[in-house]
């Protein structure tokens, strides 16, 4: 379907010249922080609107909504960013530990590790002299040898996203999108009486945020924009509904 697209074919050709390929491989893989941004955005909107819905369901004041919502934004946003940072860092440490283990295996049991390389590539269809040539080339360089064992035997990637960038993407998305459910109540505090039914304004703004995040996400996963938007809206709406009725239930318990 791309054959008729002259511009696309031209760009694709430029990206696959020997010079372009060499430069791209030297730069290494470019990590996407889309998952962290979407995760932070959806969780920020869900948890903050959960506060709004719960407090409204409990029939508390708008000031309480803003205070609890802001506290949730900072505390929960930081908690998510810290968790993301620590999880990504733990992956780095885990990969480094396994690398040291493979380096030790190569140093102490080179023949056994060489046989593992042989069987790995035999399973890929290499045979005879071709197989032995592959084994010889790979095991001639210890770093390449260990890299191959990491990828083929342990199923690991050799590089992973930056823990700091992962944490920042999560926190920024959480704060920016998570603040949307509070806008109606903040406006009501700044302009008393300037807005009626702030909860429904908050619900509408949050629903729009869910839908927009979903449509934006769909651009990167090749899904119809409306499908991505509706999926995210449905997940967020379910969380908000649960929070609202929890607040209603707790109001009756307190009373």
PEKAVEN-V241914 format. One record per helix or strand. SS is the DSSP state (H for helix, E for strand). FROM is the first residue (numbers start at 1). LEN is the number of residues. Records with the same first field share a line. If there is no record, write none. Layout:
BEGIN
SS: FROM-LEN ; FROM-LEN
END
This chain:
BEGIN
H: 6-10 ; 18-10 ; 34-24 ; 62-47 ; 110-13 ; 128-12 ; 142-11 ; 163-16 ; 180-11 ; 198-24 ; 225-30
END
